[in-house]
């Protein structure tokens, strides 16, 4: 769960062109990549590999990537499009001051000037290190933490402004557990060889950061040990990712005055005053973390805290300093991900521009590459899938009529956002072509102010949580909205020229997935207005939980790498959405002329093409190191099981490909799990 729950289909980045990216002309016309199919594999044994097997066995992952294919790796051709835009707008320094082209182009140009960046070493961050050195007391430390919040550089305090879970009409402060450098709290305690390797790489990284700022080797190593020890102690208080899925147990609204009384060391009133907020109450999502932090502030020497803050600061800014810092960061990253080669500087800067001033870049992207006709067609698909979902709710045999009424009200209250925002996010910054680090800080300050300015106000329902160029889709329960950026409206998810089977198995599945998130283990706890409020009968909710438990147990059996399994409890929301999405998309597809018929195209029946498209949209191959981290930290199942898992429960798949009881993934009808 994120600070404010967003339930994404992906966590990605890609292209929206009128032609399929990276596909041959045969596939462009027929939308079935025959050359990638491994016909030696029975569909019922492993449909993911049946559709993608030949491609999977022959494709190579580039040295500077952790994977290849669609899914999150459509970002490779996508980022080339963004790079083209940035190269063009940065080539001219004559854009009007303050224009989108000037800000985007000059930020990119400032980051491309590696000679100037390298010449400065770590001097840009020295003033922050000096601030840390000047800390003489816990109040001083807390004042520094407040200054961090105002620069989007949070270390010990994880703070976000977003709707109150129980009153979605107002934005409040949410405090979440924080303070760690490793990917997850479990990484501090696991003892398998892979995790130990990551622990050592991280400690080496910390040591290198201190050495690069002038510490002798022995002192740097000692400092790294101090930082790691503090993080490990903090990690003991962290809830696991599975524990954080229980929304109600991660919502605790308290008075700031009471929190001040409870925490002897942390003066919350002073911190919020320094940040510029006058808060009477807030939501403290994981109270155990802040109780632990309060205890540690009293027990850990102030000098150790200063060492910790220096490490967090250097790590936060490492990729914006000279090349030795960048290299140190990458040396750690490659152990976690398996990526053996750094991205080019241009590729790095494309990512930074998209992350920090992405809605300005998004405006340039949409003008060049977005097909406006796609917006209406996708909206039509969304409307069709809502009708399909309504029909499925009406036919549920485990839900009472009263709960069905509430579910349908929520379904039709969902806001639909497609392509790009109606109102663009503005960046109130001055970007200097010759000052990369200062530009980064300026944008971070602007991002923090943008967040802080939301406090005490009604949520802006026009706001987007992702840039238009990103290949993703998400559902936000607090606003009861589904969002499909321009980036995902491309093949294999969507193509204007594709037949309905391909589009409904592609973007239709995505739409169905996001709609189902409104009714997964987390989304189901929010009502149609985005409030954490029970709208179920007690009996219906128990039946719902029993069905999700079946999915948890099923996915726990799926093997990813040697002894590594899918974590069913951590991925239950996404797995529920995948299993519901496939049925909702299929039922909507059956409303089309092609879906009502049985005319083959290129030898594939409509139902076979629909199932093919499901497997095609998750065509991806990743490095093992990346996958090990992914399974431990990502709420989505790996690509293979996003295909094979739902298809085990999808009855039209059985008839479309004539599955037999001897097939490895065959499940008797009594074992085919259906929720929505």
Secondary structure, DSSP 8 states (H G I E B T S, - for coil): --SS--EES--------SS-TT--HHHHHHS--GGG--TTS-TTT-HHHHHHHHHHHH----TT-SEEESGGGGHHHHHHHHHHHHHHHHS-TTS-TTSHHHHHHHHHHHHH-HHHHHHHTTHHHHHHHHHHHT--SHHHHHHHHHHHHTTT--SS-EEEEEEETTEEEEEEEEEE-----SSSGGGGT--SHHHHHHHHHHHHHHHHHHHHTT--HHHHHHHHHHHHHHHHHHHTT---TTGGG-GGGG--EEEHHHHHHH-SS--HHHHHHHHT---SEEEES-HHHHHHHHHHHHHS-HHHHHHHHHHHHHHHHGGGS-HHHHHHHHHHHHHHH---S---HHHHHHHHHHHHHHHHHHHHHHHHH--HHHHHHHHHHHHHHHHHHHHHHHH-SSS-HHHHHHHHHHHHH-EEEEES-SS---------TT-HHHHHHHHHHHHHHHHHTTTTS---TT--SS-TTS--EEEETTTTEEEEEGGGSSTTT--TTS-HHHHHHTHHHHHHHHHHHTTSTTGGGB-TTS-B---S-HHHHHHHHHHHHHHHHHHHT-EEETTEE--TTTSHHHHHHHHHHHHHHHHHHTTSHHHHS---BTTB-HHHHHHHHHHHHT-EEE-HHHHHHHHHH-SS--HHHHHHHHHHT-HHHHHHTT--TTSTT---GGG-----
